[in-house]
Amino acid sequence: MRGEMLRTILTAGLCVSAGCLLAANVTADDIAARARKLHFLSIVVDTHDDTTQRFLDGKFDLGPRDANGSIDIPRMKEGGLGAIFFSIWMPSKVTGPEAVKRALVQIDAVREQGRKHPGDLVLATTAEEVRAAHKQGKIAALMGVEGGHMIASDLAVLRSYAALGVRYMTLTHSGNDEWADSSTDTPAHNGLTDFGKDVVREMNRLGVMVDISHVSDKTFYDALEVSKAPLFASHSSCRALCDAPRNMTDEMIKALAAKGGVIQINYHVGFLSQEFRKASTPEIAKQLDEDVKKRCGDEQGCQLIEGDKLTREFVAQGKLPRVDWTKIIEHIDHAVKIAGADHVGLGSDFDGANMPFGMEDASKLPQITEALLRKGYSEGDIKKILGENTLRVMTEIERVSRELNSATRQ
Ligand SMILES: [Zn+2]
């Protein structure tokens, strides 16, 4: 206490002159202004958003500002978001023709949003198309399939998704699929099966990014060995800071980076904060689940949005600890220290997870730029983290795809 007082007096003493106060203010404003300028000049890419589920409920449209959720066109613009990957998702237990049908409906729902909002959104499939959208002041909309179960063990289905514009596929979701182990299921295949390896090879040829978020460590290392293109984690955080099995270990992050890949940091509180993870007991999870079902029934989009709201209510009631958005910066900084600024990006999990306080929606994204600038990151490194790393990986994957296609034609 006494020490604090002394520090306060000393600080005040050092800054008594008007010139000193002015200098301090100018510096603070200068960083804020530099951050805004940098943020809105950069191409900000978010590689994982579950908003697609909201389209399915039939009531949600990206056009108007919405009181719920994290993503709509006004808030994406306010947050300077230049490109968004909409997730095509359903639980791992949905398989076979039903999974394919539901994936096609979701792909159509994303494409329909593009058709309805041509002035603001443009469907994109390549890094060049993302850059072109940014030049026109539009948001590039891309798609990723979240879980290999949706191809129903058929490469023809994978090729069809690619033809419809899908540009990444997470090899599993929370459960194992027929050919790959998930990080949150009992191992059944010792990583990737032979067919699973063929899936990775076909993804390389098609130019579909091999997404290793959600997969088991063994599946990750198998994919790393087989893939001719860099791997990509569309929404994963650092296990060294939060011990969730679907976060990446330092060793995995280094191995991913060594092959040119990128880890896109996930903002979900249960993947950011060990304290939150510890407090989320099975009883709390059960209570949350029951309350969500009371509000939403079986509507997945509603469940995802209400799950986030209810978590905040539990925090207010003292049942769960509060996690602030600055945890995202800690994970970015850790990954940068492990692998370098060329291998880290942003994969929010907006509209599909529980967001930390201060990162409720896409409009809050400029804070990330300002926080990194204040931490001493160079403008060049910040631009990479905001989106250039993802665009580099996309470009490389497109190059590998061209190379593999020309080799198979010969
Ligand atoms: Zn996910």
Boltz pocket constraint, residues with backbone or C-beta under 6 A from the ligand:
constraints:
  - pocket:
      binder: B
      contacts: [[A, 146], [A, 214], [A, 235]]
      max_distance: 6.0
